[in-house]
Amino acid sequence: MMLLKFSPLHLDGKIDFNKKYKDLTYNTSITFFPFLKSTINYENTHIENINIPLAHFEFNVLDIEESLYLSFFLMSGNFLNIIEENPKININKITEIIAKETGYLERINNFIKETYITSQLSFF
């Protein structure tokens, strides 16, 4: 059992960072829900007992005109599955796992393949 205050998730706030994937860069924006401002003391609550999202993840590719966007709410069950398989984990690794498991990286792969095929056909 893990208390929220001992998890790799922040208890409040928002972070943004960019990640390179193949030839493209995607932005990840993570909003952590403001547990400390709540009237309920979530900080000392076991994660499996929290029934609201822990964080909201937004992914968006930066280098292209098209929108490759994904929104994902991290619930306690998702988070517990992630840390069960990866006991020593940080927010960057959690983000990578979510991007892979939600199919976001596959969407980027498909975009790259479609773009490559279209550019190859234009040579003929």
Protein Blocks (a to p, Z undefined) as FASTA:
>chain_A
ZZfklpcbdfbdcddddddehjbccddddddddfklpmbdfklpcfklpcbdfbdcdddd
fkbmbdcdddddddfklmmmmmmmmmbacfklmmmmmmmmnommmmmmmmmmmmmmmmmm
mmZZ
